[in-house]
Amino acid sequence: MDAFTAGLLQRIQTTETDLSRARDEGDEFLVEVELGELDDLRRLAAEHGVEVGATGV
């Protein structure tokens, strides 16, 4: 796995963790921010052929 792929997958994992925390805390604004970031990261992964496992988020 190259550095780009590893970094992208790490950013996705971190964003998913942050999203879960925001949901647990009831922070609606932060949930929306994290969902937007996650969408962007997943789109970037798809554009570069990086497979992202399904998380149910």
Secondary structure, 3 states (H helix, E strand, C coil): CCHHHHHHHHHHHHHHHHHHHHHHHCCHHHHHHHHHHHHHHHHHHHHCCCCCCCCCC
